[in-house]
Amino acid sequence: MASHQLVHIKIDDLDIIGYSVAGEETVVACPQLKVCFDIGKAPDQVISIPNVLLTHGHMDHAAGIAYYLSHRNFDGQVPGTVLLPKNLLPHLEQILAGWSRLDGNHIPGNLVGVEAGDEFQIKPNLFARVFANDHVKGSVGYTVVERRNKLKPQYRQLRGPQIVELKKQGIQVDYRLEIPIVSYLGDTQLGDFMNLDYVAHSKILITECTFFDIEHLPRAQAGKHLHVSDLAHLVESMDNEHVILTHATERTGIRQIKRCLEEALSEEALEKVRILMDRKPQLRRQKV
């Protein structure tokens, strides 16, 4: 499907590709993690990613689901998996059934209804954890968490056979380490997710910030979206290394967005922030 040119952000060894304009299209993918947060209009660049983590059912986030699943089938790929709020599951099943009839072919897909607290295994050591946000009924966000087993300090000098022997004796020689890699808030206003340790300590936080002009504050509140006046509290109360902003309204240009961010954020917070649609290096306050 013809699509916009996706933005590419590189953070260490992780690629983030996407496009996000409020009311038009939002799709943000992490190919190495095998996940695509929301699907937008299903641009070709994300069809090969096997897991879609859908936050809610608004058209600009979900319109491409049927095409995504159908095109994977057309290309001979295994059926895609779509995680979505549990209350939307029967509706998406009906949509896919209708598209299958229109297309004349069954559209295969693994649809998984989720709610806050659920986890889904992406790879043996990689999991998508679901949390509630505050936008529409049932809407959710996701954190991708890596799990590693680490030897306890007292056993790190032992050799392999010695560790095997201890395990045979039923001794727990290791512990589980969880590393939250990326959290995607979806469309939301501030909420209880800010108190979740794995969200607050994700290396990367991908958050909407839809409105920036002061006169747009009532729009943000009415639609349960973030305004730039909320962003300082969000960013400065969390411990993320990188923050990527999505879903900005077309009513405000990039230059004005940057000016608003410079006024709203501390120097330390500003250093973390990148506007997805900027296509330029991260923000820096101009020195005088």
Buried (B, 14 or more C-beta within 10 A) or exposed (E): EEBBEBBEBEBEEBBBBBBBBBEBBBBBBBBEBBBBBBBBBBBEBBBBBBBBBBBBBBEBBBBBBBBBBBBBBEEEEEBBBBBBBBBBBEEBEEBBEEBBEEEEEEBBBEBBBBEBEBEBEBEEEBBBBBBBBBBBEBBBBBBBBBEEEEEEEEBEEBEEEEBEEBEEEEEEBEEEEBBBBBBBBBBBBBBEBEEBEBBBBBBBBBBBBBBBBEEBBEBBEEBBBBBBBBBBEBBEEBEBEBBBBBBBBEBBEEEEBBEBBBEBBEEEBBBBBBBBBBEEEBBEBEEE
